[in-house]
Amino acid sequence: MDDPGPASISESMQMYLVTIARLRVDGEPVPLSQIAEALSVSPVSVNEMCRKLQDQGLVLYQPYKGASLTPEGERRAYYVLRRHRLWEVFLVEKLGLGYNQAHEAACEFEHSTPDVVADRLDAFLEYPSVNPVGLFIPRANGAFPQRTLFPLTALSAGQRGHVVRCEVSDSTRAFLGEHGVRPGASLAVTAVGEESLLVQIGQAQISLARTLAEAIQVELEETTSSDA
């Protein structure tokens, strides 16, 4: 596809597009107040920028409802998000940084990473589908993975899945990580109780409170007749 690269619009404009992409839920317009809070700017500044982006065909601005991305705006947002989340994976998995540190550093790299570096970084990392906290990484062609997720509590005993997202506090995420429960990990539910689930990861088992398991988003793994 044609390179939607960062040189064609300002870094500030890129950040607005990426912020809208991050904040939207079910395709609904993002309220300007949420954009202002996320970027630590005034609602007046958000209003002005959204109108500029609309003039460039990147955003649809609806007064009293909010802003949504056009297909071109979405493509440009994903261009930046791909680089940002690939750097997060590299910095966490290969350099051992904490996620917050990696996120801050990736904010610096995302605007200046050329295509050839992004593509080689993707290949070096073996084409990860999610970042360290389970957020999807857009592909090089601009496609965004569409996957059906379930809370871990939706799995019955004997079902398998792999972790995509852990919507928990940093301390709880660290606890889960120590036990192997992290984005990308494959697990199996071995027993289900009223208050907890028993989960197997590799050779280890961990009991998770149902309230905690509810915050762990997984994608079901298909089983075959050859599975043990």
C-alpha angles and dihedrals in degrees: 000000000000113000108255086192128174096254093076095063133028123269089244091056090049091054092053092051092048092047092052090049091051096046102044119106122200091345094296120144113268113238113243090233090063092049091049092050093047093050096036093234134123122273087240091059091048091050092052094047094047090054090051091049090048090053088055092050094247102108138033109217119198116185112237090009107060142231132313132181125255116222089264092047090050091051092053092046091052090049089063097036091055092056094043095052095043089055090049090055092048095047094047100039101034104028099030098234121156114254095252091052091047092049093053093048092046089056087064096047101041096079098046104042111113122218095256092054093046091049094048092045089052091051093045089054090047094247102294115206096204138032123239093282096044102262113146120255115221115235125243091259091057095256118141117215113252110205136162112236130193133189110254088246089068091068120094126217108288096026121122132210142156125240117252104166139008109201096196140110121285092254092050091046089054090050092050091046091055088059094046097257101134137122110296095023117132116223143168130215107230101175138009124207134176094260105021148022127226110221130188121211113179107314094335132085130207131187113223126194111242091240090057095043089054089064094054112091117205139179115224117247117222114239126211134198089259093059115113 
